[in-house]
Amino acid sequence: MNRILILFLVTLSTRFVFAQSNEADAQIQFQSFQEILKYADEHTIQIQSAVIYEQIASTKKKEAKSYLYPSVNASAGYNNNLTLQPTLVPAEFFDTNATSGTFRELTFGQQHVYSTGIQAQWNILNFQKMFASQTASIVAEQSEISTQKSKLNAYNLLASTYYSILLTQETIVIYEKNLKVSEAIYNSTTQKFQKGIISEEALNLAEIKQLQNHKNLQQAKRNLSRFYTQLQSQLNTNQQITISDTSQNFSSTSTNIEIIHPEITWQEMEVDKQKSLLKEKKALLLPNLSINYQYNNSWATDRFTDFSNANELPQQYIGAKLNIPIFSGFSSRSKIKKSKLELQQQELQMENTKLVKQNEDDLLLLDVNQYEEELAENTKIMVLRQKNNVHAENKYNSGITSLNERLDSYEDLLNAQNNYLQSLASYTLAKYKLHIRQIDLKTNN
C-alpha cells in the first residue's frame, strides 16, 4: 500500500513539473511588425474593450429604434373577492311606497373574477424619440471610429516598444564588438605596462574604457529585458516573446498620407451627434400624437374555476391622444440654449482638431525626410570612423602612435556609433509612425 502511494505521488509530481516546464517553454515568436498588429487586434485589452463598446452602442441603437414601433401587451388576472362591499340603494327603486330617504343595503358582484386583456399603443408622432433614434445611430457609428482611435494609439505604442527592442538588439551587437576591441586594447596595454613601455595612467585609461563598454553592454541587455516585459503587458500575455526581425527589413513604399485621421472623423461625428441632440431638445416644444387600443374580457362566478354560470363582461375601446406642450417653466428653452452652446463648442473643437492633425502629419513627413538624411550622413561617418580606427589600431600595435592617440580614435568611433544609433532610432520610429498612419484601420481587423 505504501509503495502504491509513493508511486502515485511521484507520478503526480512528475506531471506537475512537466506542466510547469511546458508553461515556461511556451513562447510567442514574431517575425514582423504586421504579426504584432494582428496579435494585438485579438488580445490587447485597449482594442478589445473598444470592440465591446462598439457592440454595446449597436445594441443601444436597436433599442432606440424599438421605441418607434407599436407596443403590444397582453395581461391576465384573477381576483378573489373575499368580502363583497355592500352598496346603499334608495328603497324607492324597489318599493314606490317606501319612505323617501330610506335605503336598502345590497351587494353586487361575484366572488371570483377572471380577466384577460390586450393593450396596444403606437406613438405615431413623437419627434423626440425620432431624433433620439438618429442620435443613437450616430453614436453607434462613432463607436466604430473610437475603435479605430484605440487601434491607432495601441499600434503607435506597440511600434515604439517593438522597434526599441530591434534597435536595442542591434545596439547589443555593436556593444559586444566594442567590448572585444576594448578588451584587446586593455590586454595589449597590460603587456606594454608589464614591460615598462607605458605608464600606469595609460593602463588606467584603457581599463576605464573597457569598464565603460562593459557597463554599456549590460545596461543595453537590461533595457532589452525591460522592453520585452513591456511588450508582454501591451499584448496582454505572460508568455515569453521572441522577435526575429531587424529594422532594415522594412522599406517604405509611399510617403503620402491619404487616410483621414480617425480623430478628425470622430470629432466630425461629435458635431453631428450634437446637432441631433439639439433637435431632440427642440422636439420638447413639439406636439406628440399616439393611438391606443385596448380589449378586456372578464368572467365573474360564485365558484372557483366554475365557468358554467359565469357572467362574461367584455370591454373594448380605441382612442387617440394629442399632447401639446404649452408651458414648462422655460426649462425646455434653457435646454435648447445649452445644446446650441455645446454645438458651437464642438464645432470649434472640430476645426482645431483638423488643424492640429494636419500639422502633425506634415511634421511627420518632414521628420521622415530629415531623419533619413541624417541617418545616411551618420552611416557614412561611422564607416569612415571604423576605417580610421583600424588604421589607428595598426599604428598602435606597431608602436607608431601612443595609447592616447589610439583611445582618441576609438572614442571618435564610439561617438559616431552613438550618433548612428540615435539617428537610426529616430528614423525607424518616424518611418513606422508614417506606416501606421497609412493603414486603413477600418479594414485592418
C-alpha positions in Angstrom: 0.0 0.0 0.0 2.8 2.4 0.9 4.6 1.6 -2.4 1.4 2.4 -4.4 1.0 5.7 -2.6 4.7 6.6 -3.2 4.4 5.7 -6.9 1.2 7.9 -7.1 2.9 10.9 -5.5 6.0 10.5 -7.8 3.8 10.3 -10.9 1.8 13.4 -9.8 4.9 15.5 -9.0 6.4 14.5 -12.4 3.3 15.6 -14.2 3.3 18.9 -12.3 6.9 19.6 -13.1 6.3 18.7 -16.7 3.3 21.0 -16.9 5.4 23.8 -15.4 8.2 23.1 -17.8 5.8 23.3 -20.8 4.3 26.6 -19.5 7.8 28.1 -19.1 8.9 26.9 -22.6 5.7 28.3 -24.2 6.7 31.4 -26.2 5.4 33.6 -29.0 7.7 34.4 -31.9 7.2 37.4 -34.1 9.0 37.9 -37.4 7.4 41.2 -38.5 5.6 44.2 -37.0 2.5 43.2 -39.0 2.3 39.9 -36.9 2.4 42.1 -33.8 -0.6 44.1 -35.1 -2.6 41.0 -35.9 -1.9 39.6 -32.5 -2.8 42.9 -30.8 -6.2 43.0 -32.6 -7.1 39.8 -30.9 -5.5 40.2 -27.4 -4.9 43.8 -26.5 -7.3 45.0 -23.8 -7.5 48.5 -25.2 -8.7 47.2 -28.6 -10.9 44.5 -27.2 -12.7 47.0 -24.9 -13.3 49.3 -27.8 -14.8 46.5 -29.8 -17.1 45.6 -26.9 -18.2 49.2 -26.6 -18.9 49.2 -30.3 -21.3 46.2 -29.8 -22.9 48.0 -26.8 -23.5 51.1 -29.0 -25.1 48.9 -31.7 -27.4 47.4 -29.1 -28.4 50.9 -27.9 -29.1 51.9 -31.5 -31.6 49.0 -31.9 -33.1 49.8 -28.5 -33.7 53.5 -29.5 -35.3 52.4 -32.8 -37.6 50.0 -31.0 -39.3 52.9 -29.3 -40.7 54.0 -32.7 -42.6 50.7 -33.2 -46.0 49.9 -31.7 -46.0 48.3 -28.3 -48.5 45.4 -27.6 -49.0 43.9 -24.1 -51.2 41.1 -23.0 -52.4 40.5 -19.5 -54.3 38.0 -17.4 -55.6 38.3 -13.9 -57.6 36.7 -11.1 -59.3 38.3 -8.1 -60.9 36.5 -5.1 -63.3 39.0 -3.5 -63.3 37.6 0.0 -65.7 40.2 1.1 -68.1 42.0 -1.4 -68.6 45.5 -0.3 -72.4 46.4 0.3 -73.9 49.4 -1.5 -76.8 51.6 -0.3 -79.6 51.8 -2.9 -82.6 54.0 -2.4 -85.6 51.9 -1.3 -87.8 53.7 -3.8 -86.1 51.7 -6.6 -87.8 48.5 -5.2 -90.9 49.9 -3.5 -92.7 53.0 -4.7 -94.4 53.3 -1.3 -91.2 53.3 0.6 -90.4 56.3 2.7 -88.2 58.9 0.9 -84.6 59.0 2.1 -84.5 55.3 3.1 -82.1 52.9 1.6 -81.6 49.2 1.2 -78.3 47.5 1.5 -77.4 45.4 -1.5 -74.3 43.5 -2.5 -73.2 43.5 -6.2 -70.6 41.3 -7.9 -69.2 37.8 -7.8 -66.5 36.4 -5.5 -64.3 35.0 -8.3 -63.3 37.3 -11.2 -61.1 36.2 -14.1 -59.8 38.7 -16.6 -57.7 38.8 -19.8 -56.8 41.8 -21.9 -54.6 43.1 -24.7 -53.4 46.7 -25.0 -51.7 48.3 -28.0 -50.1 51.7 -28.2 -48.3 53.5 -31.1 -46.6 56.8 -30.9 -47.4 58.0 -34.4 -45.8 61.4 -33.9 -43.0 61.7 -31.4 -40.2 63.9 -32.6 -38.1 63.5 -29.6 -37.9 59.7 -29.9 -37.3 60.0 -33.7 -34.3 62.3 -33.1 -33.1 60.1 -30.2 -33.0 57.2 -32.6 -30.9 59.3 -35.0 -28.6 60.2 -32.1 -28.2 56.5 -31.2 -27.3 55.7 -34.9 -24.6 58.4 -34.8 -23.2 57.1 -31.5 -23.1 53.6 -32.9 -21.2 54.8 -36.0 -18.9 56.9 -33.8 -18.1 53.9 -31.7 -16.6 52.3 -34.8 -14.4 55.4 -35.1 -13.5 55.0 -31.4 -12.2 51.5 -32.2 -10.0 52.9 -34.9 -8.7 55.5 -32.5 -7.9 52.8 -30.0 -6.1 50.8 -32.7 -4.1 53.8 -33.7 -3.0 54.6 -30.2 -2.2 50.9 -29.5 -0.3 50.5 -32.7 1.9 53.5 -32.0 2.6 52.3 -28.5 3.5 48.8 -29.8 5.6 50.3 -32.6 7.6 52.3 -30.0 8.3 49.2 -27.9 8.8 46.8 -30.9 11.4 48.9 -32.6 13.0 49.8 -29.3 13.6 46.0 -29.0 15.0 45.8 -32.5 17.3 48.8 -32.0 18.4 47.6 -28.6 19.3 44.1 -30.1 21.3 45.9 -32.8 22.9 48.1 -30.2 23.9 45.0 -28.2 25.7 43.5 -31.2 27.7 46.8 -31.6 28.4 47.0 -27.9 29.7 43.3 -27.9 32.1 44.2 -30.7 33.2 47.4 -28.8 33.8 45.3 -25.7 36.0 42.9 -27.6 38.0 45.9 -29.0 38.4 47.5 -25.6 39.5 44.1 -24.2 42.1 43.8 -26.9 43.4 47.3 -26.2 43.5 46.6 -22.5 45.3 43.3 -22.9 47.8 44.9 -25.2 48.3 47.9 -22.8 48.7 45.5 -19.9 51.6 43.7 -21.7 53.3 47.0 -22.5 52.8 48.2 -18.9 54.5 45.0 -17.6 57.4 45.7 -20.0 57.6 49.2 -18.7 56.8 50.7 -22.1 53.7 52.7 -20.9 52.7 54.3 -17.6 50.1 53.2 -15.1 48.0 56.2 -16.1 47.8 54.9 -19.6 46.8 51.5 -18.3 44.1 53.0 -16.2 42.7 54.8 -19.2 42.5 51.5 -21.1 40.8 49.8 -18.2 38.3 52.6 -17.8 37.3 52.3 -21.4 36.9 48.6 -21.0 34.7 49.0 -17.9 32.6 51.7 -19.7 32.0 49.4 -22.6 31.1 46.5 -20.3 28.7 48.8 -18.4 27.1 49.9 -21.6 26.6 46.4 -22.8 25.0 45.3 -19.5 22.7 48.3 -19.5 21.6 47.5 -23.0 20.8 43.9 -22.0 18.8 45.2 -19.1 16.9 47.6 -21.3 16.1 44.8 -23.7 14.6 42.7 -20.9 12.5 45.7 -19.8 11.2 46.3 -23.4 10.2 42.6 -23.7 8.4 42.8 -20.4 6.7 46.0 -21.5 5.7 44.3 -24.8 4.1 41.4 -22.8 2.0 43.9 -20.9 0.9 45.7 -24.0 -0.1 42.4 -25.7 -1.8 41.1 -22.5 0.3 37.9 -22.3 2.6 36.3 -19.8 4.2 34.0 -22.5 7.8 34.6 -23.4 8.2 36.7 -26.6 11.0 36.5 -29.1 11.4 38.7 -32.1 13.5 37.6 -35.2 13.3 40.8 -37.2 15.6 43.8 -37.9 14.8 47.4 -38.5 16.3 47.2 -42.0 13.6 44.7 -43.2 11.1 47.4 -43.7 11.1 49.6 -46.7 8.5 52.4 -47.0 6.7 52.3 -50.4 4.9 55.6 -50.1 5.4 58.9 -48.3 1.8 60.2 -48.8 -0.9 60.2 -46.2 -4.3 59.7 -47.8 -6.2 58.2 -44.8 -8.2 60.8 -42.8 -7.1 60.8 -39.2 -9.7 58.9 -37.1 -9.6 61.8 -34.5 -10.9 64.1 -37.2 -13.7 61.7 -38.3 -14.6 61.2 -34.6 -14.8 64.9 -34.0 -16.9 65.4 -37.1 -19.4 62.8 -35.8 -19.3 64.5 -32.4 -20.7 67.6 -34.2 -23.3 65.5 -35.9 -24.3 64.0 -32.6 -24.6 67.4 -31.0 -26.8 68.6 -33.9 -29.1 65.6 -33.3 -29.2 66.3 -29.6 -30.2 69.9 -30.4 -33.1 68.5 -32.5 -34.1 66.4 -29.5 -34.2 69.4 -27.3 -36.2 71.4 -29.8 -38.6 68.5 -30.0 -39.6 69.2 -26.4 -41.7 72.1 -27.8 -43.5 70.0 -30.5 -46.7 68.0 -30.0 -46.9 64.3 -29.7 -49.7 62.1 -31.1 -50.4 58.5 -30.1 -53.2 56.0 -30.7 -54.3 53.4 -28.1 -56.3 50.2 -28.4 -57.5 48.0 -25.5 -59.6 44.9 -25.3 -60.5 43.4 -21.9 -62.7 40.4 -21.0 -63.8 39.4 -17.5 -65.6 36.4 -16.2 -67.4 36.5 -12.8 -68.5 33.4 -10.9 -69.5 32.4 -7.4 -67.4 29.2 -7.5 -63.7 28.8 -8.1 -62.9 27.6 -11.7 -66.6 27.0 -12.3 -67.5 28.8 -15.5 -70.9 27.1 -16.1 -72.8 30.1 -14.9 -70.1 32.7 -15.2 -71.0 36.2 -16.4 -68.9 37.4 -19.3 -68.1 41.1 -19.2 -66.2 42.3 -22.4 -64.8 45.7 -22.9 -63.1 47.3 -26.0 -62.1 50.8 -26.9 -59.7 52.7 -29.3 -58.5 56.2 -28.7 -56.1 58.9 -29.8 -54.1 61.3 -27.6 -52.6 64.6 -28.7 -50.1 66.1 -26.2 -49.3 69.8 -26.9 -46.6 71.3 -24.6 -47.7 74.9 -23.7 -45.6 75.9 -20.8 -42.9 74.1 -18.9 -41.4 76.9 -16.8 -38.9 77.8 -19.6 -36.9 74.6 -18.8 -37.2 73.3 -22.4 -35.9 76.6 -23.8 -33.0 76.6 -21.4 -32.1 73.1 -22.5 -32.2 74.2 -26.2 -29.9 77.2 -25.4 -27.5 74.9 -23.6 -27.4 72.5 -26.5 -26.7 75.3 -29.0 -23.7 76.4 -27.0 -22.4 72.8 -26.8 -22.8 72.5 -30.6 -20.7 75.7 -31.0 -18.1 74.3 -28.7 -17.9 71.0 -30.7 -17.6 72.9 -34.0 -14.7 74.9 -32.6 -13.1 71.7 -31.4 -13.5 70.1 -34.8 -11.7 72.9 -36.6 -8.9 72.8 -34.1 -8.6 69.0 -34.4 -8.4 69.3 -38.2 -5.6 71.9 -38.0 -3.6 70.0 -35.3 -3.8 66.6 -37.0 -2.9 68.1 -40.4 0.1 69.8 -38.8 1.1 66.5 -37.1 1.0 64.7 -40.5 3.1 67.5 -42.1 5.7 67.3 -39.3 5.8 63.5 -39.6 6.6 63.7 -43.3 9.3 66.3 -42.5 10.8 64.1 -39.8 11.0 61.1 -42.1 12.8 63.0 -44.7 15.1 64.8 -42.2 16.0 61.6 -40.2 16.6 59.7 -43.4 19.2 62.3 -44.5 20.8 62.3 -41.0 20.9 58.5 -41.0 22.7 58.4 -44.3 25.2 61.0 -43.2 25.9 59.4 -39.8 26.2 56.0 -41.5 29.0 57.4 -43.8 30.7 59.0 -40.8 30.6 55.8 -38.8 32.1 53.8 -41.8 34.9 56.3 -42.1 35.5 56.2 -38.3 35.7 52.4 -38.5 38.4 52.7 -41.2 40.3 55.2 -39.2 40.0 53.1 -36.1 41.5 50.1 -38.0 44.5 52.4 -39.0 44.9 53.7 -35.5 44.9 50.1 -34.1 47.6 49.0 -36.6 49.7 52.1 -35.8 49.3 51.5 -32.1 50.2 47.8 -32.3 53.3 48.8 -34.4 54.3 51.3 -31.8 54.0 54.3 -34.1 51.3 56.1 -32.1 50.7 56.4 -28.4 47.8 54.9 -26.4 46.2 58.3 -26.0 46.0 58.7 -29.8 44.7 55.1 -30.1 42.0 55.8 -27.5 41.1 59.2 -29.1 40.5 57.4 -32.4 38.4 54.8 -30.6 36.4 57.4 -28.8 35.6 59.1 -32.1 34.3 55.7 -33.3 32.1 55.3 -30.2 30.7 58.8 -30.7 30.0 58.0 -34.4 28.2 54.8 -33.4 26.1 56.6 -30.8 25.1 59.2 -33.4 24.3 56.4 -35.9 22.1 54.6 -33.4 20.3 57.8 -32.4 19.5 58.7 -36.0 18.6 55.1 -36.8 16.1 55.1 -33.8 14.6 58.4 -34.9 14.2 57.4 -38.5 12.8 54.0 -37.7 10.2 55.2 -35.3 9.2 58.1 -37.6 9.0 55.7 -40.6 6.7 53.4 -38.7 4.5 56.2 -37.4 4.0 57.1 -41.1 3.3 53.5 -41.9 0.7 53.3 -39.2 -1.0 56.5 -40.5 -1.2 54.9 -43.9 -3.1 51.8 -42.5 -6.8 51.7 -43.2 -7.9 50.9 -39.7 -11.5 50.3 -40.8 -10.5 47.2 -42.8 -7.5 46.2 -40.7 -9.3 43.7 -38.5 
